Amino acid sequence: MFTGLVEETGKLIKKLAKGDAFQLTFSAKKVMDDLDIGSSVSVNGVCLTVVKKTSDEFSVDTIEETLKKTNLGYLKVEDMVNLERPLKADARLGGHFVLGHIDTTGKIIEIKELSGSHFLTIKIPMQFKKYLIFVGSVAIDGVSMTVAQLKEDTFSVGIIPHTWEETIFSAKKSGDTVNLEFDVLGKYVERIMELKAENNLQPGK
């Protein structure tokens, strides 16, 4: 469980092919403090397991399913990523509950520089629009953001200078792919309503 508040950006320093997947090695500082082999860590919003570590590097294994649903397969050596350790039970929840289970990817179609902020617009597959609500939460590459605008197949978020500078957003450009995780509460509501509808269709109900 994560919050979507990025602790630092790390750098991909090694990408080793393993069958149809990769072992990725990142350099980092802050998250290394209590990161052990077997620990979970969020990389661009994807919950991964540490399989190797040194004092300033850690490695994770990806699988084919992860690469299909995320942008991790597109990473190149020297690329920067957003990093976050799991939420502690006694920590303040400053973002929203983020599981690290990516739903789909979106494509950045516009980045507007405003007075003191940036406005990012992302195109999404239409089947996922139902999980977005105006001023609701969404995790973009692991960053907890608030939906500022919602249109047919796009949504937009406003990014304050601190978030812009402390995450990989400042390196993004139109056409880039981002990982998206929608609010888990909406998914539970959808499942409850589906089961209710199924029960109502059963004979004798």
N, C-alpha and C positions, 0 to 999 in steps of 0.2 A: 504494500500500500504506500502510495506517494501523495504529495500535495500539489505537485506542479510548480513548485517554487525551486527553480534551478539554483544549485549551490555553486557551480562553476562550469566553465567550458573545458573540455579535454581535447586532446589531439590524437587522431588515429595515426599510429606509427608503424603498424604492421598489419597486413591483410593476407592471411594464409588460407589458400583453398583447401577444403576438406570435403572431397566428393563434390556434391552439388551445393555446398554451403561454405562458410568461412569461419576461421578463428580470427577475431579482431583484437588487437592489442592497442590500448590507449595509454597515453601519459596523462597524469593528473596530480593534483596536490591536496586540496582540501578533503576530497572524498576518501583519500587513502588512509586517513587517521584510524578508522575502525573497520576498514574493508578487509575481509578475510576470504580465503577460498571457501566457496559455498554460499557466500553472501549474495544478496540480490542488489542490483544497481540499475537505475533507469538511464538508458542511453538514448537520447532523442525520444524519450517517452516510452521506450520499449524495456520491459522488465527482463533482465538477463542475469545469468549466474556467473560469478567469478570462478574461473577454473585455474588461473595462475596469477601470481602477483609478486611484485618486488616492492621496494620502498616508494617508488614513484611511477609504477606501471601496473596495469592489470589486463588480463585477457578474458574474453568471453567467447563461447561457441554459439553460432547461429544454426538454425535448421531451415530446411526448405520452406516450411510453412511461414516462418518469421520473415524470410526474404520476399515471399509472395505478397505479404500484407503491409510491409514497411519500406522505408527508404534506405535501410541499412546496406542493402546490396549495392547501392549506388555510391557509397562512400569510397573516397580515394585517400591514399596515404597523404597526410598533412591536413586533411579536412578536420574542422572543429565540430564537436558535438556537445549537446547539453547533458549534464550529469546531475543526478540526485540520488542520495541514499534513501532507504525506506524511512517512513514516518515512525518516530518513537512514540510510545504510548503516552508519555507525559509532555509531548511537544504541542505548541500552538498550531492550529490548522489555519494557515494563512491563505491557502488556495482553495482547492476542493479535493474530494477523494478521487485519486487517480490510481487505477489498478496496474497500469503498465501493459495493458492488453489492447493493442492497436486494432481499431475497427476497420480502417481503410486509409488510403492516402488521398490527399487533395493536391491541386496544382495552384501555385500562386499566379494570379493573372494581373495583379496590379499592386504596386507599392507607392503610396502617396506620402510625400514629406510635407507635414503640416507645420504650423507654428508651435514648436516645442514637442511634437509627437509624430508618429507615423501611423498610417491607415493601411492595413493589409487586407486584400480581398483574395479569397480562395475559392476555387471551383471544386465542387464535390459531386460524387455519383448521386443521382436523384434518389435512390433508395435509402440514402442515409439522411436526407433532409428532415425526416420526421423526428430525429433525435435532437434537433436544434430549436431553441426558442430564443426570442429576443431577450437580451440581457441574461441569458443562461450561460452556463459554463461549458467550455470545451478545452481539451488539452491539445496544443499544437507543438509537435516535436518535444513533448513533455512539459510545455509551459502552460500553466493555468491561465486561460484568457476568458474574457467576457464578450459574448456576441453583441456587437454594436449595430449591425445591419444584417438583414436576412432577405434574400431575393430568391428567384426561381431555383437556380442551381448554384448559387454562391452565397457566402457569408463574409462579413468583414469584422475586424477587430481593431481597436485603437491600442497603440503600443506606447507606453510612457518612455521617456529617455533612459531611465534606469534599466528597464527590461530590455530595451533595444541594445544598450551597451554591454550588459552582463550576460547575454545569451547569444546564440548564433544568428538571431534575426538580422543583425546588422550586415551579415555576409550574404543574406538571401537576395535573390533577384527574380524577376518575372520568369515563369516557366519552371521554377524549382518545385520539386515534390516534397511535401511535408507529411509527417505522420499525424493521424487524427484519432483521438479517443474521445468519444462522446460520453456525457454524464451517465453514470451507471444507474442512477435513479430512474431515468427515462426508460432504460431497457427493462428494468423490473416491472414498471407500470405496464409497458407493452406486453410482457409475458403474462402478467396477471389477467389483462384484458383478453388475450388470446385464449387462455384456459377457460375463462368465464364464457366466452362465445362458444367454445367447443362443447362445454357442458350444457349450454342452453339448446344446442342442436341435437343432443342425444334424446332418443325416444323416452317418453315418460317424464321429461324435465319440464 
